[in-house]
């Protein structure tokens, strides 16, 4: 496995929306929000791209704060979709191509066993090096989350954590980027 290069990476936030979030276990949502906000900040500092999706926002709402706020601050594209796999959506495909079809996809969101898994499976099939952030995914039931992670792994994804991604991107201590980002992780 190669070291992650932030410049060859995209953080993909899948369907972290109001009505879905309300149905998730509270502790999982707390972890997901923390993982997402730190990864989005790290992407900003280190030059990774950012992309988000929203599943049927008319019914499920928009991306929750503070994640949605950070996406807006970054000017990140948010693709509205109705397909469970983001890769099946033409709008997603256009945006993916416009950001250069990154080699690495750092994926987080919900639900793990549905939209996350189907998107991960398709990205991996296409040859993208997919890393699923275990502390950044949620499902209504923990057994569904666990099965979703197992399916992502079976599809070829690496199961990782937010800290693992950030420190892999950084590569070394003592830099200005390290000092800024390590404060968020403590």
Secondary structure, 3 states (H helix, E strand, C coil): CCCCCHHHEEEEEECCEHHHHHCCCHHHHHHHHHHHHHHHHHHHHHCCEEEEEEECHHHHCCECCCHHHHHHHHCCEEEEECCCCHHHCHHHHHHHHHCCCCCEEEEEEECHHHHHHHHHHHHHHCCCEEEEEEEEEECCCHHHHHHHHHHHHHCCCEEECHHHHHHHHHCCCCCHHHHHHHHHHC
